[in-house]
Amino acid sequence: MDILHALVANLQTPMFLAFLLGITATLIKSDLKFPDGMYAGLTIYLLFAIGLKGGVKLSNTTLLEFYKPALAALTLCVTIPLIAFGLLTKFGKYDKANAAALAAHYGSVSAVTFSEALAFLDSLQISYEGFMPSLLAIMEVPAILVALLLIKMNPKDKFEDSSWGKILHELFTGKGTLLLLGGLLIGMISGKKGHEQFAPLFETPFRGMLILFLLEVGIVTGRRLADLKKAGVFLIGFGILFPICTAMFGLFLGYGIGLSMGGAMVLGTLSASASYIAAPAAVRIAIPEASPAIYLTASLAITFPFNLSVGLPLYLAVSKYLYGA
C-alpha cells in the first residue's frame, strides 16, 4: 500500500502532470512549442540553482559527514558504466560504439530526475541531506570518461590527442558541469549571507521553472515515442530493468554508509537516472558513429518517463523497507 500511495502522490504532482501534458501536446499534434532559447534558459536556471543551493548546504557540512557519500558517488559512477557496457555488448549484441554511448548515458546522471526526486520527497515531508546536489555534480562527468576509455581500449577505435582535448573541453567547460560546479563554489563561499541574497530568485520560483522545463521535456519526449517501435525489446527492457538494478545498488550503498532514508532514496535515484544533457554532448564529439536514435531514445523516451512515474515511488518504497519506516 505504501508504494501505491507513493505512486498516486507522484502522479499527482504538477511536475509529472506538466511532463504528461507535453507528451499529450505532441501526440495530438498541437502547435504548442517553446520560444527559441527558452529551453536553454530554463536549463541554465535549474542547473545553477541546484549548484547554489547545494553549495550553501555543503558550507555547513563537515568533511567527516561528506567523504563517505562522495566516495560512494564515485564508486557508482565508475561501476555502473562498466556493468552497462558488459551487458550491452554480451547480451544486447551492441557494437562497442553504441554500447559505450549507452554506458555513458546510464553512468552519468539526470539533473531533472534529481530535482523531481527532491520535489517528490518535499511533497511527502521526507528529509534528506543538504549536500545531495554535490553528489549530482560528482557523478555527472566520471562515468562519461569511463565509457570513452572503454572505446579507447578498442584497437580499432583509438582517439588521437586532439580528440581527447575536444572531449575533455566539452565535459569540463560544458554548461552542465560549469553551472553545477560554479554554483556549488559560489554557494560555499557566500554561505548563509549569500543565500539570503539569491533566495528570492532561486528558491521560491524553482518549482515553477521545473514545471515549465518538464513541459518542454514532455514535448521533446513525445517526438521520440515513435522511435520506440525501432528500439527493440532488449533496449526497452534495458531502459527499465537496468535503472531498477542500479537504483537498488545506490540504495543499499546509501544505507550502508549511513545516509538518511531520504538521502538513500536520492542516491538510488541518481544511480537509476540517465543523462540527456551532458552525455549526448560529449558522445556526439567522442563517438560520432554511435546512433542518437539508440541512446537518446533509451535515456529520454524510456528511462526518464519510467523514473518520473514509477521509479521514484518504487525507490522510496524500497528505502522505507530498508529503514523499517
N, C-alpha and C positions, 0 to 999 in steps of 0.2 A: 504493500500500500504506500510505503514511503516513496518508492521510485515512481509510482503512478501519480502521487501528489506532486512530486517534484517535476515530472514531465508536464502535467497540466499547468503548473505555475510557470514553467519555462515557455510553453507555447502561448501563454497569455501575455508575455512581456511585450512592450511596444517595439523593442529591438527586433525580436523574431518576427512579429507581425509586419513590420516595415520591410524586412527581408522577403517575406512571403508576398507582400504587395508588389515588390519589384519583379519577382518571378511572374506573378499573375499579369502584370502590365505587359511583359514581353510575350507571354502566351496568347493574350487576346489582341496582340499587335497594336497596342496603344502607342500614341505619339509621345508618351512621357519619356523625356530624356533630360539629363543634367546639362547645364551650360558647359561649354568647353572650359577646362581648367578647374571646375568646381570639385571634381573627384580628387585631383591632385591637392587642392587646397584643404579638403577635409582630411586627406591622408597626413599632410604636414601637421595640421592641428592635433589630430589624435595621437600621433607618434610623439610629438613634442610635449603634449600634456601628460602622457604616460611617463615619459622621462622625467619631467619636472616634479611630478608628484612622488615618483619613486625615489628621486634624489633627496627630497626633503625627509622622507621616511628613513632613507639609508643614513642620513646625517645623524639620526638618533639611534642607530643600530651599532652595537659593538662588533668587533671582528670575531669574537667568540660565538656570537649569535649567527653570524653570516657565513663563516667559512665552510661549514658542513653543507648548507643548501647550495652554495656556489660550486663546490666540488661535485655535488650530486647533479647539478645542472650540466656541468661539463661532461660528466660521465654519460648522461643521457644523450647529449647532442653528438657525442663521438660514437657511442654504441649503436644508436638507432639507425643511422645511415648504413653502417656496416651490415647489420642484420637485414635491412631492406634490400640492399644490393645483392646479398646472397640469395634471398628468397626470390627476387625478381629474375635473376639470371638462371637459377636452378629449376624453380617450379613454374615461373611465368614465361620462361624461354625468351626473355627480352635480350636484345643485344646490349653490349656494355654501355653504349652511349645513352640509350633510353633508361636503362636500369640505374645508371649513375644520376641522371637528371631527376628521376623519381625519388631516389635516395636523398638527394639534396633537398628536395621539397619537403619530404616527410621527416628529415632530420632537423630541419630548421623549424621556425615557429610562426604562428599567425598572431599578429598583434590584435586583430579584430576579434578572433576567437577568445583570446586572453581577456580583452575588455568586456566581452559579453559574459565570460565566466565570473568576473568581478561583479558586474551588474546583477547577475543571477544570484550570487551569494548575498549581495547587499539587499536585494529584494526579500530574501529569506532571513535577513538579520543574522547571518553567519559570519563571524570574524575570520580574518586571515592576516598573515604577517605583512607589514607595510613595505618590506623590501622585495616583494614579489616582482615588481617591474624590473628590478635589477637582474633577476633570473631570466626574464624575457630578453634583455639586452645581451646577456652572456650567451644565450642559446641560439641567437639568430645567425651568426657567421660561421662558427667552427664546423657545423655539420656540412655546410656547403663546401668548405675546404676539404673535408674528409672525402666527400663524393668526388671532387675533382682530382684528388690524389689517387683514387681508385682507377680513374681513367688514365692518369699519367703512368701508372704501373703497367698499363697495357702497352706492349711494344709497338702496336700498330697506331697508337694514338698519343704520341708524346708531344707535349706542348713545348714551344720554344720559350726562351726567357721573356721575349716581348709579349707573348700571350699571357704569361703569368703576371706580368706587370699590369696589363689591362684588367685582368680578373681581380687582382688584389686592390687595384684602384677603385674598381666598381663596388667591391664589397665594403671597403673601409671608408669610402667617400660617398657612397650611395645615401640617399635621403633617409632610408630606414635606420641604418647604423648611426649616421651623423646626428639625426634628431634624437634618437633614444639615448646615445651616449652623451651628447651635448646637453640634453635636458637633465640627465642624471647629474652631470657635473655642476650645472647651474643650480639645480635644486640642493645639492650637497653643500656647495659653497655659500649660497644665500641663506639656507636654513629656514627657520620659522619666520624670520622677518621678511625674507623674500617671498615665502608662501603667502603671507598676508597681502602682498602687493599683486601677485598674479592670480590669486584665488578667484576673484570676480570673473575673470575671463576663462580660466582653465578648470575650475571646479564645477560650479553650478551648470554652465552650458554644456559640459562634456557629454552628458547623456543625450541631449538633443542633437548634438553633432554626430554622435554614434548612430542615432536613429536615421539621420539623413544618409550617412555613409552606408549603412546596411540596406537602405532603399536602393542606392546606386549599385551595390554589390548584388542585390537581388536581380536587378535588370541585367547586369553582366552575366550572372549565373544562368538566367533564363535563356540567354542567347546560346549558351553552351550545352543546354539539355539535349539538343539534337545529336550532339557528339556521343551521348551515352549509347546510342544504337551501334556505333562503331567501336566502342570501348572494349567490348567483350566481357564475358562473365568473370574472368580472372581479375581484370582491373577493377571491376565494380566490387567484387568480393574483397580484394586487397584494400581498396579505398575505405571499406567499412571495418573489416576484421583487424587489419594491421593497427589502426588507431586505437581500437579497444585493447589490444595486447600491449601496446606501448603505454597507454594510459595506466594499465594495471602496474606496469613496471615503474612508472613515475609515482603512482600512489603508494606502493609498498616501500619504495625508496624514501619518499617523504615521511611516511610513518616511521621508518627505521631511524631516520636522522632527527626525529623529534619535532617535526613541524606540527602545527595545529591541524585540526580536521579540515578546516577551510583551506589552509596552506597546502596540505597534501593534495586536495582536490584540484587546486590551481596548478600545481606541479604536474599532476596527471593530465590535466587539460593541455598544458604546454607540450607535454610529451606526445599527446594524441593529435595535436594540430599540424597542419601542413601550410607552409609558406606560399603566398601567391603575390608577394610584393618583392622581397629581397631575392629569393631564389630564382624566379624567372629572369630577372635582370642579369644575374651572374651566369646562369645556364645559357642564356641567349648568346653571350660572348664566348664562354668556355667550351660549350658543347653544341655548336650550331647544327650538327647533324641530328640531334635529338628532336623529336616531334613535339611541338607545343600542344598539338591535339591530344597527346597522351598525358603529359604532365600537368597541363592546365585543367583538362577535363577531370583528372583524378583529384587534384587538390581543391579546385573551385566548384565543380559540379557534383562531386561525390562526397568527399570528406568534410568540406566546410558545412554543407547543409545537414549532414548527419550529426556532426558535433553540435551544431547550433540547436537542433531539435531534440534528438535522442541522447547524444553523447553526454552533454552536461548533466542532466538528471541522473544518468547511469553512473557517471563518475562520482557524483555526490552520494548516491546510494551506497556504492562500494566503500567510499570514505567513511560514511556513517557506520557501516558494518564493522570496518576495521577498528574504529574508535569506540564501538559499543554505544553509539549515540541513538 
